[in-house]
Amino acid sequence: MDLSRKPKTGLLYIAAERFMELGKDTRDGTYAERKIAECRTYAHRIRPFSDVCESGIVNTREQAEDAVEKFHHEGVDCVVAIFLSWSEDYHWITFLKKLSPEIPLMLASVVRDGINITDTHDENQFIDFLSAGALVGFLEGSGSFKRFGKPNYFLEIDTLDNLAEKIRVFSKAAMVRAVLSKTTIGLLACYNEAMFATYTDPYNAYMKIGARLRFLSVADLCNEIEAIPDFETEEVLSKLYSAYKIHPNVERDKFFASVRATLAMEKLATDNNSDLLVLNDIDTTLFRQVGLRPGFTPLDGNKNRVTVPEGDIGGGLATYILRILSQRVANFIEPFYINNSNGTFAAGHAGPNDYTECPENVIIARDERFAKSQWKYAGAPFAWYVFPEGEKTMLHMSEENGKMKMIATLVECVPTKHYLASYSHADFRHKTLSHTELFKAIAEKGATQHFAICPGNVTEELKALAKMMDFDYYFIGE
């Protein structure tokens, strides 16, 4: 699964058949020539953020059917339909009937930045008048659009620059929806029996999201560990020694074991086509059979797989979605406590967390949480990571009564030193809310303790995705 690909947007241009040849001898050309130039402008504006599949100008039922076939064949993530002026509407209705209901559809209208129509006795101005009537077509088309309305139907009217940004958000969300529909989740090896609230229904995950759940076994992980050659582990170990600071408490044999187990876990995920690997890293069977929790993923350079801890599929989906939307590393966290003395809250998590965004923030250190346990490799090291500073989108996902919910907010990750042993972590603050207000508002929506973070603000994309997927969506903020 390519998590870094651009969206693919179908552009449907709707125009009036009876206007096409008008204006043959005018300064600005025929209606058709003006509309063709307009379509080129729209496609050019959208191409920087999306691959484009154009229908050409549609003004007959046959052309509408051809457009649907083309969009289906090209595998577009979404379609943006633009009325170029008033138009006969039977071909629009044909398009609505034929387009797969799974494809998100936006009915959009472009408002010109300016119009210079002073006297339509002039034929050139009269053709411009007809050409400028996108509002007529937009309003006409809205009735049928509403009748066919689905959760993944969107409607927008704005100037081109503003509309382009709305289409960017829409197409990005649609791309995530398409990726989710083909995603395989690998659960190693079971739900977390210590946290029932993190359970999700795998049937719902498949029927409503499209993601397939595969259960991976600790026994298979052990077999993969045995199959990893010593030289391969040593080679990776040597690279880690060279790339990162190493805490003096790290024992080499346990470091070796953790790296080997990580390589094996990634091989198991790859062999089972797992795009999202959800590891129950506090499962006693894992510790009894393997002797540690693998602490260094990603090691194989696969940027198209996301790994999260504690067997939480909802938290995993949140991290996976933020990874796709931001095109940056996303991390799995839980808020620990509010520090009123400096106006921050601390958050992070033990277990696997992608540490590759900011290598200078990594110390390879002992996993103190299990250092005094009876397991074979007690205290085996991991990549102890401090999340880089900056604005972050913070997202919670869980299932309630058969429906997924998203709870999102924006926080600032402040410069933080390593101080919470065993946990990748940082200190955070909210820009507008006190932290008691923030967490009360989140708790009132019904959450668990698990969240994902990513660099930047992707809350508009999350809102659009939630609408497409029929998720509940709550933004906590201003």
C-alpha positions as CSV (number, residue, x, y, z in Angstrom):
1,M,0.0,0.0,0.0
2,D,1.5,3.3,-1.1
3,L,0.7,5.8,1.8
4,S,2.5,8.6,0.0
5,R,0.6,8.7,-3.2
6,K,-1.4,11.7,-4.4
7,P,-5.2,11.5,-4.5
8,K,-6.8,10.8,-7.9
9,T,-9.7,13.2,-8.6
10,G,-12.3,12.9,-11.4
11,L,-13.4,16.2,-12.8
12,L,-16.9,16.3,-14.3
13,Y,-17.6,19.4,-16.4
14,I,-21.3,20.0,-17.2
15,A,-22.4,22.4,-19.8
16,A,-25.4,23.3,-22.0
17,E,-25.6,21.4,-25.3
18,R,-27.6,24.2,-26.9
19,F,-25.1,26.9,-26.1
20,M,-22.0,25.1,-27.5
21,E,-21.8,26.8,-31.0
22,L,-23.0,30.3,-29.9
23,G,-20.5,33.2,-30.3
24,K,-18.7,32.1,-33.4
25,D,-17.6,35.5,-34.5
26,T,-17.1,37.1,-31.1
27,R,-13.8,38.4,-29.8
28,D,-13.6,35.8,-27.0
29,G,-14.7,32.9,-29.1
30,T,-17.6,30.5,-28.9
31,Y,-19.2,29.3,-25.7
32,A,-17.5,26.0,-26.2
33,E,-14.1,27.5,-26.6
34,R,-14.5,29.6,-23.5
35,K,-15.6,26.6,-21.5
36,I,-12.7,24.5,-22.7
37,A,-10.3,27.2,-21.6
38,E,-12.1,27.3,-18.2
39,C,-11.8,23.6,-17.8
40,R,-8.0,23.8,-18.4
41,T,-7.7,26.4,-15.7
42,Y,-9.6,24.3,-13.2
43,A,-7.5,21.2,-13.9
44,H,-4.3,23.2,-13.8
45,R,-5.3,24.5,-10.3
46,I,-5.9,21.1,-8.9
47,R,-3.0,19.2,-10.4
48,P,-0.4,20.3,-7.8
49,F,-2.2,18.3,-5.1
50,S,-4.0,15.6,-7.0
51,D,-3.8,13.5,-10.1
52,V,-6.6,14.5,-12.4
53,C,-9.0,12.4,-14.6
54,E,-11.1,14.7,-16.7
55,S,-14.5,13.8,-18.3
56,G,-14.3,16.4,-21.0
57,I,-17.4,18.6,-21.3
58,V,-20.6,16.6,-20.7
59,N,-23.9,17.6,-22.2
60,T,-25.5,14.4,-23.3
61,R,-26.6,11.2,-21.6
62,E,-24.1,9.2,-23.5
63,Q,-21.3,11.5,-22.5
64,A,-22.4,11.2,-18.9
65,E,-22.3,7.4,-19.1
66,D,-18.9,7.5,-20.7
67,A,-17.6,9.8,-17.9
68,V,-18.9,7.3,-15.2
69,E,-17.2,4.4,-17.1
70,K,-13.9,6.4,-17.3
71,F,-13.9,7.3,-13.6
72,H,-14.6,3.7,-12.6
73,H,-12.0,2.4,-14.9
74,E,-9.3,4.9,-13.8
75,G,-10.1,4.1,-10.1
76,V,-10.6,7.7,-9.0
77,D,-10.8,8.4,-5.3
78,C,-13.5,11.0,-5.7
79,V,-15.3,13.1,-8.3
80,V,-15.8,16.9,-8.4
81,A,-18.8,17.9,-10.6
82,I,-18.7,21.5,-11.9
83,F,-21.6,23.1,-13.7
84,L,-20.0,25.5,-16.2
85,S,-23.3,27.4,-16.7
86,W,-26.9,26.5,-16.9
87,S,-27.4,23.2,-18.5
88,E,-30.0,20.6,-19.3
89,D,-30.0,18.3,-16.3
90,Y,-31.0,14.9,-17.6
91,H,-27.3,14.0,-18.2
92,W,-26.5,15.1,-14.6
93,I,-29.2,12.8,-13.3
94,T,-27.9,10.0,-15.5
95,F,-24.4,10.6,-13.9
96,L,-25.8,10.4,-10.4
97,K,-27.7,7.2,-11.1
98,K,-24.7,5.5,-12.7
99,L,-21.8,6.6,-10.4
100,S,-20.8,4.1,-7.7
101,P,-22.2,5.2,-4.4
102,E,-18.8,4.3,-2.8
103,I,-17.1,7.2,-4.6
104,P,-17.3,10.5,-2.7
105,L,-18.8,13.2,-4.9
106,M,-18.6,17.0,-4.6
107,L,-21.0,19.4,-6.4
108,A,-18.9,22.5,-6.8
109,S,-19.4,26.0,-8.3
110,V,-16.7,28.5,-9.1
111,V,-17.4,32.1,-8.4
112,R,-15.5,34.5,-10.7
113,D,-13.2,37.0,-9.1
114,G,-14.8,39.7,-11.2
115,I,-17.3,40.2,-14.0
116,N,-17.4,43.0,-16.6
117,I,-20.9,42.7,-18.2
118,T,-22.3,46.2,-19.0
119,D,-24.5,45.7,-22.0
120,T,-25.6,42.3,-23.3
121,H,-26.8,43.8,-26.6
122,D,-23.1,43.2,-27.5
123,E,-23.0,39.6,-28.6
124,N,-19.6,39.0,-27.0
125,Q,-21.0,40.2,-23.7
126,F,-24.1,38.1,-24.1
127,I,-22.1,34.9,-24.6
128,D,-20.1,36.0,-21.5
129,F,-23.4,36.3,-19.6
130,L,-24.4,32.8,-20.6
131,S,-20.9,31.6,-19.8
132,A,-20.9,33.2,-16.4
133,G,-24.2,31.5,-15.3
134,A,-22.5,28.7,-13.3
135,L,-24.7,29.7,-10.3
136,V,-27.8,28.8,-12.3
137,G,-26.5,25.3,-13.1
138,F,-25.3,24.8,-9.5
139,L,-28.7,25.6,-8.0
140,E,-30.5,23.5,-10.7
141,G,-28.2,20.6,-10.0
142,S,-28.5,20.8,-6.3
143,G,-32.1,19.4,-6.3
144,S,-31.2,16.1,-7.8
145,F,-27.9,16.0,-5.8
146,K,-30.0,16.3,-2.6
147,R,-32.3,13.6,-3.7
148,F,-29.5,11.2,-4.3
149,G,-27.6,12.4,-1.2
150,K,-25.3,10.1,0.6
151,P,-23.0,10.7,3.6
152,N,-20.1,11.1,1.1
153,Y,-21.7,13.8,-0.9
154,F,-20.3,17.3,-0.5
155,L,-21.4,20.7,-1.8
156,E,-19.2,23.8,-2.1
157,I,-19.4,27.3,-3.8
158,D,-16.5,29.7,-3.7
159,T,-13.8,31.6,-5.7
160,L,-11.3,29.3,-7.5
161,D,-8.5,29.7,-4.9
162,N,-10.8,29.0,-2.0
163,L,-12.6,26.2,-3.8
164,A,-9.3,24.6,-4.7
165,E,-8.3,24.4,-1.1
166,K,-11.7,22.8,-0.3
167,I,-11.1,20.3,-3.1
168,R,-7.7,19.6,-1.8
169,V,-9.1,18.7,1.6
170,F,-11.9,16.6,0.0
171,S,-9.6,14.7,-2.3
172,K,-7.1,14.0,0.4
173,A,-9.8,12.6,2.7
174,A,-11.2,10.6,-0.2
175,M,-7.8,9.1,-0.9
176,V,-7.6,8.0,2.8
177,R,-11.0,6.4,2.5
178,A,-9.8,4.5,-0.6
179,V,-6.6,3.4,1.2
180,L,-8.6,2.2,4.3
181,S,-10.9,0.1,2.1
182,K,-7.8,-1.9,0.9
183,T,-5.9,-2.0,4.2
184,T,-4.9,-5.1,6.1
185,I,-4.6,-4.9,9.9
186,G,-2.3,-7.4,11.5
187,L,-3.1,-8.0,15.2
188,L,-0.2,-9.6,17.1
189,A,-1.6,-11.6,18.7
190,C,-4.8,-10.6,20.5
191,Y,-6.9,-7.8,21.9
192,N,-5.6,-6.3,25.2
193,E,-7.5,-8.0,28.0
194,A,-6.5,-5.2,30.4
195,M,-8.5,-2.6,28.4
196,F,-11.8,-3.8,27.1
197,A,-12.7,-0.2,26.0
198,T,-10.2,-0.5,23.2
199,Y,-11.9,-3.4,21.5
200,T,-13.4,-2.9,18.1
201,D,-15.6,-5.3,16.1
202,P,-13.6,-6.8,13.2
203,Y,-16.8,-7.4,11.2
204,N,-17.7,-3.7,11.5
205,A,-14.1,-2.7,10.6
206,Y,-14.5,-4.7,7.4
207,M,-18.1,-3.8,6.5
208,K,-17.9,-0.1,7.4
209,I,-14.2,0.8,6.8
210,G,-13.1,-2.0,4.4
211,A,-10.1,-2.9,6.5
212,R,-9.4,-6.6,6.9
213,L,-8.2,-7.9,10.2
214,R,-5.7,-10.8,10.4
215,F,-4.6,-12.4,13.6
216,L,-0.9,-13.1,13.8
217,S,0.4,-15.5,16.4
218,V,3.3,-15.4,18.8
219,A,4.3,-18.9,17.6
220,D,4.8,-17.6,14.1
221,L,6.8,-14.7,15.5
222,C,9.0,-17.1,17.4
223,N,9.6,-19.1,14.1
224,E,10.5,-15.9,12.4
225,I,13.0,-15.0,15.1
226,E,14.7,-18.4,14.8
227,A,15.0,-17.8,11.0
228,I,16.8,-14.4,11.3
229,P,20.5,-15.0,10.7
230,D,22.9,-13.7,13.3
231,F,24.8,-11.7,10.7
232,E,21.7,-9.8,9.6
233,T,21.0,-8.8,13.2
234,E,24.6,-7.8,13.7
235,E,24.5,-5.7,10.6
236,V,21.5,-3.8,11.8
237,L,22.8,-3.6,15.4
238,S,26.0,-2.0,14.1
239,K,24.0,0.7,12.2
240,L,22.0,1.5,15.3
241,Y,25.2,1.9,17.4
242,S,26.5,4.3,14.7
243,A,23.2,6.3,14.3
244,Y,22.0,6.9,17.8
245,K,23.1,7.7,21.3
246,I,23.3,4.6,23.5
247,H,22.6,4.8,27.2
248,P,25.2,3.2,29.4
249,N,22.6,0.8,30.9
250,V,22.1,-1.0,27.6
251,E,23.2,-4.7,27.7
252,R,24.5,-5.8,24.3
253,D,22.9,-9.3,24.3
254,K,19.5,-7.9,25.1
255,F,20.0,-5.2,22.5
256,F,20.7,-8.0,20.0
257,A,17.6,-9.9,21.0
258,S,15.4,-6.8,20.7
259,V,16.7,-6.0,17.2
260,R,16.3,-9.6,16.1
261,A,12.8,-9.8,17.4
262,T,12.0,-6.5,15.7
263,L,13.3,-7.8,12.3
264,A,11.2,-10.9,12.8
265,M,8.1,-9.0,13.6
266,E,8.5,-6.8,10.5
267,K,9.0,-10.0,8.4
268,L,5.9,-11.5,9.8
269,A,3.9,-8.3,9.1
270,T,5.3,-8.2,5.5
271,D,4.5,-11.9,4.9
272,N,0.9,-11.3,6.0
273,N,0.5,-8.0,4.0
274,S,-0.1,-6.0,7.1
275,D,-0.3,-2.3,6.4
276,L,-1.1,-1.5,10.1
277,L,0.5,-3.7,12.7
278,V,-1.2,-3.7,16.1
279,L,1.0,-5.3,18.7
280,N,-0.3,-6.3,22.1
281,D,3.0,-5.6,23.7
282,I,1.9,-6.3,27.3
283,D,0.6,-9.8,26.4
284,T,2.2,-12.3,28.8
285,T,2.4,-14.9,26.1
286,L,4.7,-12.6,24.1
287,F,7.0,-12.1,27.1
288,R,6.9,-15.8,28.1
289,Q,7.8,-17.0,24.6
290,V,9.9,-14.1,23.2
291,G,11.2,-12.7,26.5
292,L,10.8,-9.0,25.5
293,R,8.7,-6.6,23.4
294,P,10.4,-5.7,20.1
295,G,11.6,-2.1,20.5
296,F,13.0,-0.8,17.2
297,T,10.4,-0.8,14.5
298,P,10.7,0.5,11.8
299,L,14.0,-1.1,10.9
300,D,13.2,-2.4,7.4
301,G,12.7,1.1,5.9
302,N,9.1,0.4,5.1
303,K,7.4,3.8,5.3
304,N,4.1,2.3,4.2
305,R,3.5,0.3,7.4
306,V,2.5,1.7,10.8
307,T,3.0,-0.1,14.1
308,V,1.3,0.7,17.4
309,P,1.2,-0.9,20.8
310,E,-1.3,-2.3,23.3
311,G,-3.6,-4.1,20.9
312,D,-5.7,-1.0,20.2
313,I,-7.1,-1.1,16.7
314,G,-8.9,2.2,17.1
315,G,-5.6,3.9,18.3
316,G,-3.9,2.1,15.4
317,L,-6.3,3.5,12.8
318,A,-5.9,7.0,14.3
319,T,-2.1,6.7,13.9
320,Y,-2.4,5.2,10.4
321,I,-4.8,7.9,9.2
322,L,-2.6,10.7,10.6
323,R,0.4,9.2,8.9
324,I,-1.4,9.3,5.5
325,L,-2.9,12.8,5.9
326,S,0.3,14.4,7.2
327,Q,2.7,12.5,5.0
328,R,4.9,12.6,8.1
329,V,5.6,10.2,11.0
330,A,2.6,9.8,13.4
331,N,3.0,8.7,17.0
332,F,0.8,6.8,19.5
333,I,0.4,8.5,22.9
334,E,-1.7,8.6,26.0
335,P,-1.8,11.8,28.2
336,F,-0.2,11.0,31.6
337,Y,-0.8,14.1,33.8
338,I,-1.5,17.8,33.8
339,N,1.4,20.0,35.2
340,N,-0.3,23.2,36.4
341,S,3.1,24.6,37.4
342,N,4.2,25.1,33.9
343,G,0.9,24.9,32.0
344,T,1.6,21.7,30.1
345,F,0.5,18.1,30.1
346,A,2.8,15.1,29.6
347,A,2.0,12.4,27.1
348,G,3.7,9.5,25.4
349,H,3.7,5.7,25.4
350,A,5.8,2.7,26.0
351,G,6.3,0.1,23.4
352,P,6.8,0.6,19.6
353,N,6.7,4.1,18.4
354,D,8.2,5.4,15.1
355,Y,11.3,7.3,16.1
356,T,12.6,8.1,12.6
357,E,11.3,11.7,12.2
358,C,14.0,13.2,14.4
359,P,17.0,10.9,15.0
360,E,18.7,13.5,17.3
361,N,15.8,13.0,19.7
362,V,16.5,9.3,20.2
363,I,18.5,7.5,23.0
364,I,18.7,3.7,22.9
365,A,17.9,2.9,26.5
366,R,16.8,0.1,28.8
367,D,13.0,-0.6,29.1
368,E,12.9,0.2,32.8
369,R,9.2,-0.9,33.0
370,F,10.2,-4.5,32.7
371,A,13.8,-4.3,33.8
372,K,13.1,-6.2,37.1
373,S,10.7,-8.7,35.6
374,Q,11.3,-12.5,35.4
375,W,11.3,-12.5,31.5
376,K,14.4,-13.8,29.7
377,Y,15.5,-10.4,28.3
378,A,14.2,-8.2,31.1
379,G,14.9,-4.6,30.4
380,A,15.8,-5.2,26.7
381,P,16.4,-1.7,25.2
382,F,14.2,0.3,22.9
383,A,14.3,3.6,20.9
384,W,13.6,6.1,23.7
385,Y,12.2,9.0,21.8
386,V,11.2,12.6,22.5
387,F,8.6,13.9,20.0
388,P,9.8,16.9,18.1
389,E,8.3,20.3,18.9
390,G,5.7,22.1,16.9
391,E,2.0,22.1,16.2
392,K,0.3,18.6,16.3
393,T,-3.0,17.2,15.4
394,M,-4.2,15.0,18.2
395,L,-6.8,12.3,17.4
396,H,-8.7,9.7,19.3
397,M,-10.6,6.8,17.6
398,S,-12.7,4.2,19.2
399,E,-16.0,2.3,18.6
400,E,-19.2,3.1,20.4
401,N,-22.4,1.1,19.8
402,G,-21.1,-0.2,16.4
403,K,-20.0,3.2,15.1
404,M,-16.6,4.7,15.0
405,K,-15.9,8.1,16.5
406,M,-13.2,10.6,16.1
407,I,-12.2,13.2,18.7
408,A,-9.7,15.7,17.4
409,T,-7.9,18.8,18.7
410,L,-4.7,20.8,18.1
411,V,-1.9,21.0,20.6
412,E,1.6,22.4,20.7
413,C,4.5,20.0,21.5
414,V,7.0,22.1,23.5
415,P,10.7,21.4,23.7
416,T,11.3,18.5,26.0
417,K,14.2,16.6,27.4
418,H,14.3,12.9,28.0
419,Y,12.9,12.4,31.5
420,L,10.2,9.7,31.5
421,A,12.1,6.4,31.4
422,S,10.6,3.6,29.3
423,Y,8.2,6.0,27.5
424,S,8.6,7.9,24.2
425,H,7.1,11.2,25.3
426,A,7.0,15.0,25.3
427,D,5.2,17.9,27.1
428,F,2.3,19.6,25.3
429,R,0.0,22.5,25.8
430,H,-3.3,23.6,24.2
431,K,-3.4,27.1,22.7
432,T,-6.9,28.1,23.7
433,L,-8.2,25.8,26.4
434,S,-7.0,25.0,29.9
435,H,-6.0,21.4,30.2
436,T,-8.9,20.7,32.6
437,E,-11.3,22.1,30.0
438,L,-9.6,20.1,27.2
439,F,-9.7,16.7,28.9
440,K,-13.2,17.2,30.4
441,A,-14.5,18.0,26.9
442,I,-12.8,14.9,25.5
443,A,-14.0,12.7,28.3
444,E,-17.6,14.0,27.9
445,K,-17.5,12.6,24.3
446,G,-16.4,9.2,25.6
447,A,-12.9,8.2,24.8
448,T,-10.1,5.9,26.0
449,Q,-6.6,7.0,27.0
450,H,-5.1,6.4,23.6
451,F,-4.5,9.1,20.9
452,A,-2.3,9.7,17.9
453,I,-0.4,12.8,17.0
454,C,1.2,14.1,13.8
455,P,2.8,17.3,12.7
456,G,0.6,20.1,11.5
457,N,-3.1,20.7,11.3
458,V,-5.2,18.1,9.4
459,T,-8.4,18.6,11.3
460,E,-10.4,19.7,8.2
461,E,-9.3,16.5,6.4
462,L,-10.4,14.5,9.4
463,K,-13.8,16.2,9.4
464,A,-14.3,15.4,5.7
465,L,-13.1,11.8,6.2
466,A,-15.5,11.3,9.1
467,K,-18.4,12.5,6.9
468,M,-17.4,10.2,4.1
469,M,-17.1,7.2,6.4
470,D,-20.2,8.1,8.5
471,F,-18.1,8.4,11.7
472,D,-19.0,10.6,14.6
473,Y,-16.6,13.6,14.6
474,Y,-15.9,16.0,17.4
475,F,-13.4,18.9,17.3
476,I,-12.3,20.1,20.7
477,G,-11.0,23.7,20.6
478,E,-12.2,27.2,20.0
